[in-house]
Amino acid sequence: MKRPTLFSPLAAGLLELQHRVVMAPLTRMRASQPGNVPNLLNAEHYRQRATPGGLIIAEATQVSETGQGYPAAPGIHSDAQVEGWRAVTRAVHERGGLIALQLVHSGRISHSSLQPGGGLPAAPSAVVAAGNAFTRDWERASFEVPRALETGEIPAIVSSFRSAARNAIRAGFDGVELHGANGYLIEQFLQSRTNKRADQYGGSIANRMRFLVEAAQAVAEEIGAGRVGVRLSPFGIANDTGEDDPVPLYTRAVEALSELGLAYMHLIEPRASGTGAADISRPEMPSACALLRPHWRGKIISAGGYDLRTAQEAISAGNADAIAFGRLFIANPDLVERLRAGAPLNAWDRSTFYGGTAAGYTDYPAYKIVA
Ligand code: 8OZ
């Protein structure tokens, strides 16, 4: 059989891709206020980046009010949000593209100003993150010590992932991705530095991965496993995370998820910081997708600082089935065509990543061949 390239088709569960250049989920903090509602500018941003049979994973979207971690981050828990997202999915589908929604609960990576009633963010344990939150007024403030969730509160959070997935399908998404990476709630449960619980959700690896597996099961049951992906960052350090010994934890978690028959596993390589902060390079770290490939029976999307050459290499080496690009997709609305043509790429402007309007969002130029 001929080896696949970045431009070969791929079936990932029920998602039928015509090429393997995936748009990574990108937090841009541009939802309409009040209510964190996706709008027509957001629809235009995604429309520009849609290609026939190309998969877009839309930005981290909170499953509930308490799941919000950033100002103007969109949600998928209100009817207005479902309506707003409908315009986004319609715009992508009109161009023949596919779009999945990333579902997040931020846990401790939030701020009381973003929480209903100004309450403290909740997390598996009352362990504060180093660093700064974004407040509702776009200020930076030290993270607060989160409130530890009661065991009895956890089923409702699992249900909020389930209802968010149902809403995503109502809004026209082709699938959802659970955000289990970069230090948000699912990863807070997974990792021992943030999970000090003594109940069935803490302690052993089996217990720490319980929340992830329950959320994935609930969502798969709700919308069908073939429409569900999971994103993990086994060697990540974003948002003050980092497991001392990640290999046994992530091997077990990936093996358990593999049983569910999900559409894909999305792994972040330890080359990218994941927080939008400056780039990091940790060449001493192992490749997440190469390491976990033998433990996963479905498709793998790999993300983290790829360019055309390294993406092609990862696909042809068989370490990944598709490659997600983030910053390159921010700066190049026509990234897929540019990669296909080997055309030069626009540079990204970090100063317009978060918040604001069209500048740095929908005004990056497409490539023009100058005759
Ligand atoms: C950058 C800024 C804010 C949020 C992640 C959702 O790290 C994010 C995020 C990234 O996954």
Boltz pocket constraint, residues with backbone or C-beta under 6 A from the ligand:
constraints:
  - pocket:
      binder: B
      contacts: [[A, 27], [A, 60], [A, 70], [A, 181], [A, 182], [A, 238], [A, 274], [A, 275], [A, 276]]
      max_distance: 6.0
